[in-house]
Amino acid sequence: MAQRARPLSPFLHYRWQYTNTLSILHRITGVLLSLGFLLLVYWLAAAGSGAERYAAAVDTLGSPLAQFVLLGTAFSFCYHLLNGVRHLFFDLGHGFELQTARRSGWAVAIAAVVIGLVAWLVLRAALGGAA
Amino acid sequence: MSLRSPLRRVTYLGSAKGGSGHWYAQRVTALALVLLGLWLFVSLATMGGASHEHVVAWLSSPVAAALGAVQAKARARPTAGGPIAWRLT
């Protein structure tokens, strides 16, 4: 006798779409921000430990790996900030129409990439070797 | 250590009475962090090379100390309501 089809957990059969992509990205960028802020803590702690330690930290932060982490943090910061504001509008009951939600989602994603890149370049210039 | 699942132990006990407070704190800290985050970015972006003297002077100012402390507190606040795994789901 054929086995009766059992119901599936929702996330196993929902179609992948922009809504869950944006939501997952929001959580991932939140986690990445927590990690990225360790760079800031390291930099501040070095500044508080005297000129020599600070100079050493500036060298470390100038490495390609640290620069890559900073770029990721800049993007995460912009995405989480912009999408967070989008969610605050959702909380107030605005922006749920399909077309509006899709447009605001795309706007947030594109703006985060562009502004994140610009923010990274600005930080690099402003923080000298430190960023 | 109990062999009972956490779910079994809390089912039918009702709410923890902390939900709306947590929800409200998330919104308040979110609004505060929009402003505080932008302040942090502007502060770093106008560092002009970030010499050690400049960074120490900035860190020593009462405004940076106060806004930095408030920001650190606000960024840590949403995790106070539960373990991080709960926030990720």
Backbone of each chain as ProteinMPNN parsed JSONL, in Angstrom:
{"seq_chain_A": "MAQRARPLSPFLHYRWQYTNTLSILHRITGVLLSLGFLLLVYWLAAAGSGAERYAAAVDTLGSPLAQFVLLGTAFSFCYHLLNGVRHLFFDLGHGFELQTARRSGWAVAIAAVVIGLVAWLVLRAALGGAA", "coords_chain_A": {"N_chain_A": [[0.841, -1.198, 0.0], [0.508, 2.165, -0.884], [2.407, 4.714, 0.679], [1.018, 7.256, 2.665], [1.114, 10.683, 1.698], [3.064, 12.818, 3.604], [2.739, 15.939, 5.343], [4.925, 18.655, 4.449], [7.561, 20.509, 6.014], [7.296, 24.043, 5.999], [9.564, 25.519, 4.956], [10.694, 23.768, 3.202], [9.315, 23.631, 0.86], [8.611, 26.156, -0.004], [8.849, 28.574, -2.554], [11.917, 29.947, -3.664], [12.468, 33.358, -3.273], [12.564, 37.002, -3.727], [11.8, 38.136, -1.298], [12.487, 36.407, 0.891], [15.19, 36.264, 0.415], [16.08, 38.896, 0.909], [15.414, 39.079, 3.596], [16.996, 37.055, 4.779], [19.502, 38.039, 4.109], [19.454, 40.331, 5.683], [19.672, 39.317, 8.252], [22.128, 37.963, 8.068], [23.898, 40.098, 7.483], [23.626, 41.44, 9.86], [24.895, 39.721, 11.661], [27.47, 39.746, 10.539], [28.092, 42.413, 10.983], [28.41, 42.486, 13.759], [30.773, 41.049, 13.926], [32.438, 42.645, 12.339], [32.606, 44.967, 13.823], [34.489, 44.311, 15.633], [36.867, 45.039, 14.493], [36.788, 47.795, 14.841], [36.833, 47.921, 17.631], [39.369, 46.826, 18.104], [40.964, 48.758, 16.862], [40.332, 51.072, 18.39], [41.156, 50.209, 20.94], [43.873, 49.926, 20.483], [44.559, 52.581, 19.957], [44.18, 53.607, 22.458], [46.258, 52.486, 23.791], [48.66, 53.702, 23.443], [51.103, 55.363, 21.288], [52.86, 53.637, 19.912], [51.698, 51.025, 19.875], [49.44, 51.77, 18.485], [50.471, 52.503, 15.982], [51.356, 49.999, 15.138], [48.924, 48.664, 14.979], [47.687, 50.098, 12.967], [49.25, 49.315, 10.8], [48.574, 46.565, 10.693], [45.832, 46.782, 10.135], [45.941, 47.771, 7.635], [46.405, 45.672, 5.983], [45.595, 43.45, 3.212], [43.65, 41.507, 3.93], [42.385, 42.597, 6.237], [41.41, 44.874, 5.025], [39.578, 43.774, 3.272], [37.746, 42.71, 5.073], [36.881, 45.089, 6.171], [35.61, 46.226, 3.967], [33.498, 44.41, 3.648], [32.217, 44.899, 6.056], [31.466, 47.557, 5.721], [29.601, 47.322, 3.619], [27.747, 45.635, 4.916], [26.939, 47.29, 7.003], [25.655, 49.395, 5.613], [23.607, 47.975, 4.243], [22.2, 46.78, 6.386], [21.402, 49.005, 7.801], [19.823, 50.466, 5.9], [17.88, 48.53, 5.128], [16.88, 48.073, 7.616], [15.576, 50.469, 8.204], [13.63, 50.237, 6.258], [12.223, 48.103, 7.321], [11.255, 49.322, 9.613], [9.361, 50.989, 8.508], [7.634, 49.017, 7.584], [6.792, 48.092, 10.068], [5.19, 50.179, 10.802], [3.11, 49.773, 9.18], [3.313, 50.44, 6.507], [4.112, 50.116, 2.986], [3.553, 47.497, 2.152], [2.334, 46.741, -0.199], [2.635, 44.745, -3.122], [4.129, 45.726, -5.355], [5.352, 48.01, -4.258], [6.837, 46.914, -2.134], [8.603, 45.298, -3.532], [9.985, 47.172, -5.073], [11.151, 48.813, -3.044], [12.761, 46.934, -1.885], [14.609, 46.278, -3.951], [15.729, 48.805, -4.24], [16.983, 49.162, -1.767], [18.885, 47.06, -1.837], [20.524, 47.703, -4.08], [21.349, 50.302, -3.416], [22.751, 49.749, -1.082], [24.998, 48.357, -1.994], [26.247, 50.299, -3.637], [26.524, 52.591, -1.898], [27.897, 51.358, 0.167], [30.34, 50.715, -1.039], [31.299, 53.284, -1.656], [31.437, 54.307, 0.962], [33.415, 52.693, 2.025], [35.661, 53.515, 0.496], [35.777, 56.186, 1.312], [36.308, 55.886, 4.063], [38.793, 54.614, 3.939], [40.345, 56.688, 2.879], [40.038, 58.666, 4.845], [41.001, 57.532, 7.189], [43.612, 57.105, 6.746], [46.468, 55.087, 6.864], [45.221, 53.483, 8.616], [42.828, 52.43, 7.807]], "CA_chain_A": [[0.0, 0.0, 0.0], [1.327, 3.385, -1.005], [2.454, 5.505, 1.912], [0.312, 8.52, 2.559], [2.046, 11.818, 1.651], [3.078, 13.581, 4.855], [2.969, 17.37, 5.091], [6.316, 19.079, 4.534], [7.837, 21.747, 6.716], [7.146, 25.096, 4.987], [10.764, 25.996, 4.25], [11.139, 22.781, 2.227], [8.634, 23.747, -0.429], [8.403, 27.529, -0.435], [9.686, 28.98, -3.686], [12.917, 30.954, -3.318], [12.128, 34.624, -3.913], [13.324, 38.145, -3.227], [11.467, 38.469, 0.087], [13.297, 35.659, 1.861], [16.588, 36.635, 0.186], [16.343, 40.147, 1.635], [15.301, 38.802, 5.029], [18.183, 36.297, 5.19], [20.629, 38.977, 4.015], [19.386, 41.24, 6.827], [20.217, 38.614, 9.424], [23.559, 37.691, 7.857], [24.656, 41.339, 7.642], [23.625, 41.749, 11.295], [25.959, 38.921, 12.272], [28.753, 40.252, 10.032], [28.345, 43.689, 11.649], [28.946, 42.169, 15.086], [32.168, 40.662, 13.743], [33.164, 43.786, 11.791], [32.852, 45.963, 14.866], [35.716, 43.916, 16.341], [37.929, 45.877, 13.917], [36.701, 49.096, 15.517], [37.296, 47.724, 19.012], [40.824, 46.642, 18.022], [41.542, 50.058, 16.518], [40.174, 51.959, 19.55], [42.002, 49.71, 22.026], [45.259, 50.248, 20.129], [44.736, 54.024, 20.138], [44.242, 53.859, 23.892], [47.428, 51.824, 24.38], [49.878, 54.438, 23.128], [51.423, 55.606, 19.877], [53.528, 52.488, 19.276], [50.678, 50.008, 19.607], [48.545, 52.318, 17.462], [51.157, 52.388, 14.686], [51.344, 48.581, 14.765], [47.551, 48.318, 14.604], [47.455, 50.725, 11.667], [49.88, 48.409, 9.831], [47.743, 45.359, 10.595], [44.554, 47.115, 9.51], [46.179, 48.087, 6.232], [46.604, 44.439, 5.218], [44.477, 43.135, 2.304], [42.587, 40.77, 4.624], [41.642, 43.549, 7.063], [40.692, 45.752, 4.106], [38.441, 43.012, 2.763], [36.77, 42.657, 6.17], [36.308, 46.434, 6.288], [34.677, 46.379, 2.841], [32.309, 43.636, 4.008], [31.538, 45.588, 7.148], [30.84, 48.768, 5.169], [28.389, 46.89, 2.919], [26.791, 45.139, 5.908], [26.431, 48.459, 7.721], [24.704, 50.098, 4.753], [22.441, 47.139, 3.99], [21.431, 46.591, 7.617], [20.809, 50.311, 8.127], [18.764, 50.802, 4.943], [16.797, 47.565, 5.223], [16.291, 48.27, 8.936], [14.613, 51.568, 8.057], [12.526, 49.653, 5.482], [11.432, 47.307, 8.249], [10.536, 50.223, 10.519], [8.157, 51.399, 7.772], [6.735, 47.856, 7.646], [6.219, 48.061, 11.419], [4.154, 51.204, 10.861], [2.024, 49.352, 8.298], [3.48, 50.968, 5.154], [5.007, 49.449, 2.037], [3.282, 46.067, 1.988], [1.852, 46.425, -1.539], [3.669, 43.943, -3.778], [5.019, 46.532, -6.183], [6.129, 48.871, -3.367], [7.794, 46.096, -1.39], [9.647, 44.853, -4.457], [10.809, 48.342, -5.418], [11.972, 49.236, -1.899], [13.768, 45.894, -1.711], [15.664, 46.487, -4.943], [16.404, 50.073, -3.936], [17.86, 48.919, -0.62], [20.008, 46.197, -2.227], [21.434, 48.432, -4.968], [21.925, 51.415, -2.662], [23.723, 49.224, -0.11], [26.243, 48.045, -2.713], [26.877, 51.55, -4.078], [26.923, 53.406, -0.748], [28.902, 50.598, 0.907], [31.621, 50.871, -1.735], [31.727, 54.677, -1.446], [31.794, 54.456, 2.376], [34.713, 52.023, 2.197], [36.692, 54.39, -0.074], [35.867, 57.369, 2.175], [36.981, 55.482, 5.299], [40.205, 54.38, 3.598], [41.013, 57.985, 2.723], [39.993, 59.46, 6.078], [41.724, 56.896, 8.277], [44.985, 56.912, 6.337], [46.88, 53.689, 6.854], [44.453, 52.725, 9.597], [41.655, 51.799, 7.235]], "C_chain_A": [[0.87, 1.24, 0.0], [1.253, 4.179, 0.292], [1.783, 6.853, 1.69], [1.329, 9.674, 2.586], [1.943, 12.624, 2.943], [3.294, 15.059, 4.544], [4.449, 17.727, 5.284], [6.428, 20.348, 5.367], [7.883, 22.881, 5.694], [8.429, 25.45, 4.239], [11.283, 24.984, 3.241], [10.438, 22.944, 0.884], [8.269, 25.167, -0.817], [9.354, 27.836, -1.579], [10.674, 30.047, -3.207], [12.552, 32.257, -4.025], [12.791, 35.79, -3.19], [13.031, 38.432, -1.749], [12.348, 37.725, 1.088], [14.783, 35.945, 1.671], [16.95, 37.886, 0.99], [16.342, 39.911, 3.14], [16.543, 38.08, 5.546], [19.413, 37.196, 5.163], [20.657, 39.915, 5.222], [19.998, 40.59, 8.066], [21.716, 38.379, 9.273], [24.379, 38.967, 8.053], [24.683, 41.774, 9.103], [24.728, 41.001, 12.019], [27.33, 39.456, 11.849], [29.116, 41.581, 10.697], [28.952, 43.465, 13.028], [30.418, 41.816, 14.984], [33.002, 41.857, 13.276], [33.495, 44.827, 12.84], [34.05, 45.578, 15.74], [36.91, 44.71, 15.805], [37.981, 47.214, 14.634], [37.225, 48.994, 16.943], [38.817, 47.602, 19.045], [41.511, 47.982, 17.796], [41.484, 51.012, 17.724], [41.084, 51.522, 20.701], [43.463, 50.044, 21.761], [45.54, 51.73, 20.349], [44.876, 54.368, 21.615], [45.481, 53.271, 24.552], [48.744, 52.506, 24.007], [50.206, 54.444, 21.651], [52.033, 54.39, 19.186], [52.532, 51.394, 18.894], [49.754, 50.472, 18.478], [49.169, 52.168, 16.076], [51.16, 50.943, 14.202], [49.955, 48.164, 14.289], [47.208, 48.89, 13.237], [48.055, 49.868, 10.554], [49.009, 47.183, 9.588], [46.458, 45.638, 9.822], [44.721, 47.477, 8.041], [46.344, 46.853, 5.36], [45.385, 44.149, 4.342], [43.327, 42.411, 3.013], [41.727, 41.713, 5.458], [40.829, 44.495, 6.188], [39.452, 45.064, 3.549], [37.339, 42.945, 3.822], [36.092, 44.018, 6.32], [35.29, 46.693, 5.169], [33.371, 45.643, 3.143], [31.504, 44.304, 5.102], [30.812, 46.835, 6.644], [29.556, 48.409, 4.43], [27.324, 46.448, 3.924], [26.135, 46.292, 6.654], [25.349, 49.157, 6.892], [23.444, 49.27, 4.536], [21.562, 47.041, 5.227], [20.73, 47.881, 8.024], [19.613, 50.6, 7.217], [17.584, 49.842, 5.062], [16.112, 47.654, 6.597], [15.247, 49.376, 8.906], [13.391, 51.078, 7.286], [11.605, 48.852, 6.415], [10.674, 48.17, 9.249], [9.282, 50.753, 9.836], [7.145, 50.249, 7.738], [6.026, 47.821, 9.001], [5.079, 49.066, 11.561], [3.008, 50.892, 9.897], [2.139, 49.873, 6.878], [4.327, 50.032, 4.3], [4.755, 47.968, 1.819], [2.743, 45.716, 0.597], [2.994, 45.753, -2.302], [4.673, 44.789, -4.546], [5.935, 47.406, -5.308], [7.21, 48.08, -2.647], [8.941, 45.653, -2.288], [10.583, 46.007, -4.805], [11.709, 48.754, -4.265], [13.07, 48.217, -1.64], [14.937, 46.063, -2.667], [16.456, 47.748, -4.638], [17.404, 49.879, -2.808], [19.09, 48.118, -1.046], [21.023, 46.953, -3.082], [22.134, 49.564, -4.214], [22.989, 50.924, -1.685], [25.052, 48.927, -0.781], [26.986, 49.334, -3.058], [27.401, 52.349, -2.886], [27.995, 52.698, 0.069], [30.283, 50.759, 0.297], [32.18, 52.279, -1.518], [32.198, 54.87, -0.001], [33.157, 53.837, 2.656], [35.85, 52.919, 1.701], [36.891, 55.625, 0.803], [36.625, 57.036, 3.459], [38.477, 55.252, 5.061], [40.97, 55.688, 3.542], [41.128, 58.707, 4.056], [40.86, 58.873, 7.184], [43.174, 56.586, 7.899], [45.344, 55.455, 6.267], [45.986, 52.828, 7.726], [43.287, 51.986, 8.978], [41.861, 51.332, 5.806]], "O_chain_A": [[1.828, 1.357, 0.764], [0.197, 4.303, 0.913], [1.967, 7.497, 0.657], [2.274, 9.663, 3.375], [0.856, 13.06, 3.325], [3.97, 15.389, 3.57], [5.128, 17.183, 6.154], [5.503, 21.159, 5.414], [8.456, 22.704, 4.618], [8.399, 25.659, 3.027], [12.214, 25.286, 2.494], [10.925, 22.442, -0.129], [7.667, 25.371, -1.872], [10.511, 27.415, -1.576], [10.311, 30.939, -2.44], [12.349, 32.266, -5.239], [13.482, 35.609, -2.187], [13.903, 38.915, -1.027], [12.889, 38.326, 2.016], [15.557, 35.885, 2.627], [17.981, 37.934, 1.66], [17.163, 40.47, 3.867], [17.083, 38.426, 6.597], [20.258, 37.139, 6.056], [21.726, 40.258, 5.727], [20.736, 41.222, 8.822], [22.482, 38.568, 10.218], [25.424, 38.941, 8.702], [25.644, 42.403, 9.545], [25.412, 41.557, 12.878], [28.233, 39.604, 12.673], [30.289, 41.854, 10.949], [29.888, 44.159, 13.424], [31.222, 42.216, 15.825], [34.122, 42.064, 13.743], [34.529, 45.491, 12.767], [34.567, 46.404, 16.493], [37.844, 45.02, 16.545], [39.051, 47.709, 14.99], [37.964, 49.861, 17.409], [39.477, 48.194, 19.899], [42.505, 48.304, 18.447], [42.47, 51.678, 18.038], [41.707, 52.357, 21.358], [44.205, 50.398, 22.677], [46.598, 52.105, 20.852], [45.596, 55.297, 21.982], [45.737, 53.52, 25.73], [49.819, 51.95, 24.231], [49.675, 53.657, 20.869], [51.76, 54.138, 18.012], [52.518, 50.905, 17.764], [49.34, 49.681, 17.63], [48.504, 51.764, 15.122], [50.989, 50.68, 13.011], [49.818, 47.411, 13.325], [46.522, 48.247, 12.443], [47.451, 49.708, 9.494], [48.738, 46.807, 8.448], [46.043, 44.849, 8.973], [43.747, 47.487, 7.287], [46.416, 46.964, 4.136], [44.271, 44.55, 4.677], [42.16, 42.676, 2.725], [40.498, 41.652, 5.407], [39.713, 44.878, 6.54], [38.406, 45.691, 3.376], [36.157, 43.101, 3.515], [34.888, 44.098, 6.563], [34.244, 47.301, 5.397], [32.282, 46.174, 2.927], [30.273, 44.285, 5.088], [29.699, 47.137, 7.073], [28.541, 49.089, 4.578], [26.157, 46.825, 3.814], [24.93, 46.277, 6.906], [24.271, 49.471, 7.396], [22.334, 49.794, 4.632], [20.343, 47.195, 5.149], [19.607, 47.857, 8.529], [18.528, 50.935, 7.692], [16.43, 50.269, 5.093], [14.925, 47.352, 6.729], [14.174, 49.252, 9.498], [12.259, 51.444, 7.603], [10.38, 48.917, 6.311], [9.583, 47.806, 9.686], [8.255, 50.949, 10.486], [5.941, 50.477, 7.849], [4.826, 47.557, 9.081], [4.134, 48.855, 12.321], [2.046, 51.655, 9.806], [1.184, 49.773, 6.107], [5.142, 49.263, 4.81], [5.642, 47.252, 1.353], [2.692, 44.54, 0.235], [4.159, 46.126, -2.16], [5.886, 44.614, -4.423], [7.13, 47.53, -5.575], [8.358, 48.517, -2.559], [10.099, 45.632, -1.872], [11.804, 45.85, -4.831], [12.895, 49.017, -4.467], [14.174, 48.574, -1.229], [16.099, 46.004, -2.265], [17.681, 47.774, -4.754], [18.532, 50.366, -2.877], [20.211, 48.453, -0.664], [22.229, 46.865, -2.849], [23.341, 49.765, -4.349], [24.004, 51.589, -1.477], [26.111, 49.204, -0.22], [28.186, 49.459, -2.813], [28.568, 52.739, -2.857], [28.897, 53.342, 0.606], [31.274, 50.918, 1.009], [33.366, 52.454, -1.236], [33.22, 55.51, 0.244], [33.953, 54.38, 3.423], [36.868, 53.075, 2.375], [38.021, 56.065, 1.017], [37.482, 57.805, 3.896], [39.315, 55.642, 5.874], [42.077, 55.806, 4.068], [42.167, 59.287, 4.372], [41.392, 59.605, 8.018], [43.878, 55.892, 8.632], [44.612, 54.66, 5.677], [45.979, 51.603, 7.606], [42.798, 51.014, 9.553], [40.944, 50.778, 5.199]]}, "seq_chain_B": "MSLRSPLRRVTYLGSAKGGSGHWYAQRVTALALVLLGLWLFVSLATMGGASHEHVVAWLSSPVAAALGAVQAKARARPTAGGPIAWRLT", "coords_chain_B": {"N_chain_B": [[20.812, 18.056, 35.076], [18.053, 17.91, 32.955], [16.232, 15.351, 31.25], [14.044, 15.997, 29.885], [12.632, 17.793, 27.117], [13.27, 21.247, 26.324], [11.037, 22.424, 25.218], [8.923, 20.852, 26.167], [8.989, 21.548, 28.804], [8.152, 24.201, 28.886], [5.739, 24.393, 27.583], [2.304, 25.241, 27.711], [2.672, 26.954, 29.847], [2.179, 29.553, 29.341], [2.878, 33.004, 28.345], [6.192, 34.539, 28.554], [6.056, 37.025, 29.51], [7.736, 38.94, 28.569], [7.772, 39.728, 25.998], [6.579, 42.063, 24.626], [8.024, 44.137, 25.74], [10.596, 43.51, 24.869], [10.223, 43.677, 22.11], [9.579, 46.399, 21.864], [11.942, 47.561, 22.823], [13.689, 46.783, 20.806], [12.783, 48.362, 18.664], [13.163, 50.969, 19.626], [15.961, 50.996, 20.075], [16.719, 50.518, 17.468], [15.923, 52.869, 16.097], [17.521, 54.705, 17.506], [20.034, 53.776, 16.784], [20.136, 54.305, 14.072], [20.667, 57.043, 13.976], [22.941, 57.198, 15.698], [24.703, 55.466, 14.406], [25.125, 56.777, 11.984], [26.354, 59.038, 13.011], [28.731, 57.891, 13.99], [29.88, 57.017, 11.589], [30.265, 59.476, 10.228], [32.024, 60.695, 12.019], [34.293, 59.033, 11.778], [34.776, 59.338, 9.081], [35.613, 61.924, 8.86], [38.122, 62.02, 9.856], [40.523, 62.684, 8.79], [43.113, 61.445, 8.042], [43.79, 60.387, 10.482], [45.783, 60.589, 12.653], [47.646, 59.557, 15.595], [47.4, 61.402, 17.722], [45.171, 62.844, 16.936], [43.132, 60.888, 16.956], [43.149, 60.149, 19.665], [42.434, 62.585, 20.806], [39.857, 62.863, 19.787], [38.618, 60.625, 20.929], [38.797, 61.384, 23.566], [37.018, 63.421, 23.883], [34.047, 64.585, 25.49], [31.614, 64.298, 24.118], [32.065, 62.287, 22.17], [32.693, 60.198, 23.882], [30.292, 59.895, 25.34], [28.306, 59.45, 23.308], [29.442, 57.238, 22.121], [29.384, 55.367, 24.199], [26.619, 55.129, 24.622], [25.897, 54.133, 22.142], [27.27, 51.652, 22.091], [25.916, 50.341, 24.103], [23.323, 50.32, 23.04], [23.7, 48.727, 20.78], [24.253, 46.32, 21.946], [21.957, 45.7, 23.296], [19.632, 44.248, 22.038], [20.357, 41.536, 22.25], [20.061, 40.924, 24.843], [17.631, 39.912, 25.512], [17.516, 37.221, 24.896], [19.13, 34.088, 23.903], [21.642, 34.03, 21.275], [21.042, 32.32, 19.189], [18.341, 32.291, 19.153], [17.742, 34.788, 18.18], [18.532, 34.489, 15.574], [16.779, 32.907, 14.241]], "CA_chain_B": [[20.307, 18.198, 33.708], [16.829, 17.158, 32.741], [16.1, 14.72, 29.94], [12.885, 16.571, 29.213], [13.002, 18.829, 26.157], [12.892, 22.586, 26.776], [9.666, 22.709, 24.775], [7.996, 20.177, 27.078], [8.965, 22.22, 30.102], [7.512, 25.526, 28.847], [4.419, 24.319, 26.982], [1.144, 25.495, 28.593], [2.963, 27.875, 30.95], [1.829, 30.906, 28.95], [3.986, 33.818, 27.851], [7.223, 34.88, 29.534], [5.755, 38.418, 29.881], [8.833, 39.823, 28.185], [7.727, 39.915, 24.546], [6.35, 43.414, 24.134], [9.157, 44.96, 26.177], [11.703, 43.215, 23.963], [9.852, 44.231, 20.813], [9.677, 47.847, 21.964], [13.363, 47.902, 22.956], [14.303, 46.633, 19.489], [12.427, 49.525, 17.829], [13.815, 52.166, 20.18], [17.394, 50.931, 19.787], [16.887, 50.632, 16.015], [15.85, 54.297, 15.771], [18.702, 55.372, 18.069], [21.238, 53.367, 16.056], [20.179, 54.985, 12.774], [21.368, 58.317, 14.211], [24.266, 56.961, 16.282], [25.535, 54.837, 13.382], [25.526, 57.828, 11.056], [27.333, 59.864, 13.731], [30.005, 57.169, 14.014], [30.475, 57.043, 10.253], [30.74, 60.84, 9.947], [33.2, 60.91, 12.866], [35.434, 58.324, 11.196], [35.023, 59.836, 7.726], [36.24, 63.25, 8.935], [39.284, 61.823, 10.71], [41.636, 63.382, 8.126], [44.401, 60.775, 8.163], [43.748, 59.626, 11.739], [47.02, 60.504, 13.437], [47.366, 59.08, 16.948], [46.941, 62.54, 18.538], [43.814, 63.186, 16.51], [42.212, 59.837, 17.418], [43.059, 60.248, 21.125], [41.672, 63.797, 21.118], [38.453, 62.568, 19.492], [38.134, 59.683, 21.951], [38.781, 62.048, 24.865], [35.953, 64.419, 23.981], [32.857, 64.08, 26.199], [30.561, 63.928, 23.171], [32.389, 60.973, 21.611], [32.603, 59.21, 24.959], [28.886, 59.669, 25.677], [27.602, 58.835, 22.185], [30.027, 55.915, 21.937], [28.878, 54.476, 25.248], [25.202, 54.872, 24.352], [25.837, 53.269, 20.957], [27.683, 50.295, 22.469], [24.813, 49.782, 24.885], [22.191, 50.074, 22.151], [24.024, 47.608, 19.893], [24.25, 45.085, 22.734], [20.653, 45.525, 23.927], [18.706, 43.225, 21.547], [20.732, 40.18, 22.619], [19.81, 40.711, 26.265], [16.364, 39.224, 25.7], [17.574, 35.792, 24.64], [20.366, 33.614, 23.298], [21.806, 34.528, 19.91], [20.387, 31.397, 18.268], [16.94, 32.664, 19.081], [17.652, 35.953, 17.321], [18.859, 34.157, 14.185], [15.726, 32.098, 13.615]], "C_chain_B": [[19.086, 17.307, 33.517], [16.804, 16.55, 31.348], [14.869, 15.232, 29.192], [13.328, 17.673, 28.256], [12.573, 20.191, 26.713], [11.452, 22.909, 26.404], [8.654, 22.105, 25.747], [7.872, 20.953, 28.392], [8.259, 23.576, 30.077], [6.104, 25.489, 28.261], [3.327, 24.436, 28.053], [1.442, 26.43, 29.758], [2.566, 29.318, 30.613], [3.06, 31.692, 28.545], [4.967, 34.121, 28.969], [7.054, 36.309, 30.029], [6.88, 39.368, 29.505], [8.782, 40.217, 26.717], [7.581, 41.351, 24.096], [7.476, 44.353, 24.554], [10.352, 44.772, 25.256], [11.455, 43.832, 22.599], [10.051, 45.74, 20.809], [11.138, 48.286, 22.038], [14.07, 47.784, 21.61], [14.017, 47.847, 18.608], [13.128, 50.781, 18.311], [15.306, 52.156, 19.861], [17.642, 51.04, 18.281], [16.898, 52.1, 15.599], [17.094, 55.026, 16.268], [19.934, 55.047, 17.237], [21.295, 53.937, 14.644], [20.995, 56.266, 12.934], [22.789, 58.093, 14.712], [25.226, 56.336, 15.26], [26.036, 55.868, 12.38], [26.551, 58.754, 11.713], [28.704, 59.193, 13.737], [30.682, 57.233, 12.651], [31.041, 58.42, 9.935], [32.001, 61.139, 10.759], [34.436, 60.275, 12.255], [35.806, 58.916, 9.841], [35.71, 61.195, 7.736], [37.499, 63.189, 9.792], [40.548, 62.427, 10.097], [42.998, 62.745, 8.323], [44.558, 60.001, 9.454], [45.127, 59.459, 12.387], [46.656, 60.081, 14.857], [46.817, 60.201, 17.829], [45.475, 62.854, 18.23], [42.803, 62.177, 17.071], [42.028, 59.929, 18.932], [42.232, 61.467, 21.527], [40.181, 63.558, 20.882], [37.863, 61.664, 20.574], [37.98, 60.365, 23.31], [37.646, 63.041, 25.008], [34.725, 63.814, 24.646], [31.762, 63.606, 25.251], [30.814, 62.534, 22.608], [32.258, 59.886, 22.67], [31.143, 58.855, 25.242], [28.162, 58.942, 24.55], [28.136, 57.429, 21.907], [29.495, 54.913, 22.949], [27.418, 54.11, 24.994], [25.061, 53.915, 23.174], [26.208, 51.825, 21.29], [26.562, 49.595, 23.219], [23.64, 49.418, 23.973], [22.457, 48.885, 21.24], [23.969, 46.283, 20.645], [22.847, 44.739, 23.21], [19.797, 44.378, 23.383], [19.094, 41.803, 21.926], [20.372, 39.879, 24.066], [18.551, 39.894, 26.495], [16.439, 37.72, 25.474], [18.887, 35.384, 24.031], [20.428, 33.995, 21.832], [21.111, 33.62, 18.909], [18.924, 31.767, 18.1], [16.753, 33.856, 18.16], [17.815, 35.59, 15.852], [17.736, 33.414, 13.498], [14.498, 32.914, 13.298]], "O_chain_B": [[19.086, 16.126, 33.867], [17.289, 17.147, 30.387], [14.68, 14.934, 28.013], [14.279, 18.403, 28.538], [11.619, 20.273, 27.486], [10.735, 23.571, 27.154], [7.665, 22.741, 26.11], [6.805, 21.008, 29.005], [7.812, 24.058, 31.118], [5.348, 26.447, 28.419], [3.403, 23.836, 29.124], [0.562, 26.682, 30.58], [2.606, 30.197, 31.474], [4.15, 31.136, 28.413], [4.653, 33.99, 30.152], [7.822, 36.763, 30.878], [6.978, 40.469, 30.048], [9.644, 40.954, 26.239], [8.365, 41.823, 23.273], [7.839, 45.262, 23.808], [11.037, 45.731, 24.903], [12.349, 44.433, 22.003], [10.62, 46.297, 19.87], [11.531, 49.261, 21.397], [14.951, 48.586, 21.3], [14.9, 48.313, 17.887], [13.631, 51.567, 17.508], [15.86, 53.168, 19.432], [18.66, 51.591, 17.86], [17.77, 52.53, 14.844], [17.659, 55.858, 15.559], [20.78, 55.91, 17.004], [22.378, 54.047, 14.069], [21.893, 56.547, 12.14], [23.732, 58.715, 14.222], [26.418, 56.644, 15.254], [27.198, 55.851, 11.975], [27.497, 59.202, 11.066], [29.72, 59.85, 13.514], [31.886, 57.468, 12.552], [32.159, 58.534, 9.433], [32.936, 61.759, 10.253], [35.501, 60.891, 12.211], [36.982, 58.993, 9.486], [36.322, 61.587, 6.743], [37.898, 64.19, 10.387], [41.532, 62.656, 10.801], [43.944, 63.422, 8.726], [45.358, 59.068, 9.53], [45.578, 58.341, 12.637], [45.508, 60.223, 15.279], [45.879, 59.985, 18.597], [44.663, 63.093, 19.124], [41.756, 62.56, 17.593], [40.911, 59.806, 19.436], [41.432, 61.405, 22.461], [39.343, 63.991, 21.672], [36.76, 61.901, 21.068], [37.133, 59.972, 24.112], [37.333, 63.468, 26.119], [34.393, 62.656, 24.395], [31.063, 62.634, 25.537], [29.911, 61.698, 22.567], [31.774, 58.789, 22.391], [30.791, 57.682, 25.37], [27.483, 57.942, 24.786], [27.384, 56.539, 21.51], [29.194, 53.768, 22.614], [27.021, 52.953, 25.128], [24.227, 53.008, 23.189], [25.552, 50.887, 20.835], [26.292, 48.414, 23.003], [23.04, 48.351, 24.11], [21.543, 48.111, 20.953], [23.674, 45.243, 20.056], [22.576, 43.574, 23.502], [19.273, 43.594, 24.174], [18.23, 40.927, 21.924], [20.375, 38.72, 24.48], [18.402, 39.256, 27.537], [15.502, 37.007, 25.832], [19.692, 36.244, 23.672], [19.399, 34.255, 21.209], [20.635, 34.095, 17.878], [18.342, 31.579, 17.032], [15.755, 33.949, 17.445], [17.303, 36.291, 14.979], [17.742, 33.3, 12.273], [13.523, 32.381, 12.769]]}, "name": "protein", "num_of_chains": 2, "seq": "MAQRARPLSPFLHYRWQYTNTLSILHRITGVLLSLGFLLLVYWLAAAGSGAERYAAAVDTLGSPLAQFVLLGTAFSFCYHLLNGVRHLFFDLGHGFELQTARRSGWAVAIAAVVIGLVAWLVLRAALGGAAMSLRSPLRRVTYLGSAKGGSGHWYAQRVTALALVLLGLWLFVSLATMGGASHEHVVAWLSSPVAAALGAVQAKARARPTAGGPIAWRLT"}
